[in-house]
Amino acid sequence: MKHYHILFVCLGNICRSPMAECVLRHLASEAGVGQRIIVESAGTSGWHDGENMHAGTRKILTKHGISHLGFTSSKVKSSDIEHFDFIIAMDDSNLNDLERLFGKHPDKLFKLTDLIPESGYSSVPDPWYTGDFAETFRLVEAGSSALLKKLELV
């Protein structure tokens, strides 16, 4: 039985990527495949290393009954390319940073919105700037569901 190691990446690792980490873990657990997925998140900047996720992220996760306990922000490491089956960026800038670090690996490195082309979004908007955590949650949830389908886990 295949197991997957997934890393979600955004700029600061306090809004979008921790939201995706928690949402995918929750959806996988609800689908009865939680033991087959290890999910983590990281930021390209390291600006918030050691911090908790943004209060807006915690609030929207709590609203949807999704646990966010035990999270600590961290920066992407050069060894991550070896440890993760998929490294999923939230926007073009994140993807470009990852490709500079790891090289191009289109089957392994891609944007979350690539999984949901019908959304009309080319990236997941950063609620740090938009303030719209609900919009980010909708896209993260849709992308996470699409990922579970891509991995043939649901």
Disulfide bonds with the S-S distance in Angstrom:
none
